[in-house]
Structures are given as structure tokens and as C-alpha cells.
């Protein structure tokens, strides 16, 4: 499995996206540790920096997300962990780790949107962990947490590059429905790239609450 699009909000300038506000403080306070059959989703730690830098320094990942630089250095990883723990990124950001040995696999996040009724989900996994169902499992845990703990949330959006077929499959397996297509900035590409937009509403999620075993 490849990676989900992790999209920074395009509606605010960078200096505002990095400035925590009240809604972002609330969002961080509502990001508990999440457990799934094989995974533990938790806040990124300093101990993740080496693994983060190693896995993220991969063009096949950077070109599939929006705001990841390439090359990706240990300094980038340390800055990411610091800003995440300081609340400067303004997202509910998780490290995806394996439950049986604590191995760092990648990251996932929920991003509040302007209308306050919508979140956007995104994730990426290191290449050694593709095609193992980890992305679907992490997405299920995030989606369930969001709808169960945030009664004001009506829907969750997801975006992926049109060329990212494995990510599209994960989105569809989670119950998201296609909404449309558009363009978005990709830092690693230094250009706009085409993406597809999907949405999962609360009603659909309720009908799919028994996710079953990841496939």
C-alpha cells in the first residue's frame, strides 16, 4: 500500500496555519492514544526521529503527499516532531506504530476544515510497510475516534493523487464516496498536481461501524 494525501489547509497563509488557535487546542486535547488489532496510534516522540527521517526520505512518498519536502532530513524530522508536540502544526497528528514491537511505520492526521463540521484525514506509511493493510487499519481507528468523540462532525474528507491507485482503494474500503477532482500544491514536485476528493458522512459511517478484519 502506498500513501494517503496529507493536505495542509490551502485557505490560510503559512504563518496562520502554524499559529495554534482555540479550535486547534481543542482538537489536540481530543486526540487520545488509539489501539487497533495490530497498531498503536500516539503522538510522535523524539525517539521516532531517526525512523521518521529514514522512511520519509523517499520520493515515492513525498510526491504523493502535499507538504513533505524531498530530500527529507533528520532536521526535517526533528522539526516535525517538535512542532507537532508544540501544537504549531494545528492538526491531530499521530505516529503509526506496530503494537507488538513499537516500530514506527508512518504518520496519520485529522485536519479541521473551515466549516467546523468537516475533518480531513490523511496518512503516509514507509515503503517497507505497504501492502500489509496498515493504512486501512489506521484509517479505521481515526475515523471511528472522530465520529464517536466529536458529535459536531458531520463528515470526513479524503484526497489522493489520481495516480495513487492503492490509496484510492483504501479510501473506498473505508466507505468514502467520490465527490470530484481538482488540483493541489505538492511541495516535492514544486507544482500543482491532480487529486480526487472523497467524503464519508456520519450516516454512512454508522452503517459501516463493523469494519471487520482489514483486507
Order of alpha helices (4+ residues) and beta strands (2+ residues): alpha-alpha-beta-beta-alpha-alpha-alpha-beta-beta-beta-alpha-beta-alpha-beta-beta-alpha
